[in-house]
Amino acid sequence: MFEALGLDFGTTNTVAAIADGAGGSELIEFQSKQAAGATFRSALCFWEDGAVVGGIDSEAGPWAIEEFLETPSDCRFVQSFKSVVASPSFERALIFNRPMRFEDMGQLFLRKLVSHARGKLDDRPRRVIVGRPVEYAGAQPDSDLARARYRAMFRVCGVEVRFV
């Protein structure tokens, strides 16, 4: 088990690294059909699928891009969704008539990131350290709203989350 997970949840890309508590660290690598490396695109793709609970399936990162490129007219591609975290005017996106708040999309994104980490993130660390922007995007960003949305998003981790 590793001591901490560091996560840079960026507008365009996300990077994750684990630390063992003894000075060692390792970037998490991802391998899809079309892409490999330590960056995980901050994107989601949704499509209707009657075989899954709720009727909507999804992917994140490079898998979201691959799904979009395979069936662009049958899916909803969402990129840079972090840009609305501090926006009071953003309440939800309608994905195939299903409302999704920023927190919902963020939790889904985190679950997909963990599932594509090839087992490296299956054990939960004691701490998750998350970078946050110095300045939030938008005309009148609300930093308190952004922090509340981030806390709700990272609640899915089930461990102590520290923002730096």
C-alpha positions, 0 to 999 in steps of 0.5 A: 500500500502506498502512503499518498496519492498526488493528483493534478486535476488539470483543465486539459490533462490530469496526472497522478503519482503515488508516494511510498512514504520513504521518499519514493514516488511513481507516476501512474501510466495509462495505456489505451489503444491510441495513447500511452503515458502519464497524462490522462486527458480531462475529458468524458464521453457518454453514450446511450446503452440499454445494457447498462443501469441507467441506460447511459455508459461512459468513458474518460481520458483517452478512452473517451476520445477513442469512443468519440472518434469511433461514434461522434454522432451517437455520443456526448463528448465533454472536455475541460469540464473543470473550467466550470467548477467556480461558475455560479451560473453552471448548475448542471449539464444535460447528458441525454436528458439526465442532469449531471452536476460538476461533482457527478462528472468529477466523481465519474472521472475519478472512478474511470481514472482509477479503473484505467490505472491497471491496478496501481490505484486499487488500494486506497492511500491514507491521503490524497493531495490535490493541486488546485488553481491559484485563480479560477476561470470565468468572469466572476469565479466563486472560489468558495463554490469551487472548493465545495464542488471539489470536496464533493467530487473527491468524497468518492475517494473515501480518504482524507483529501488535502488541497494545495 
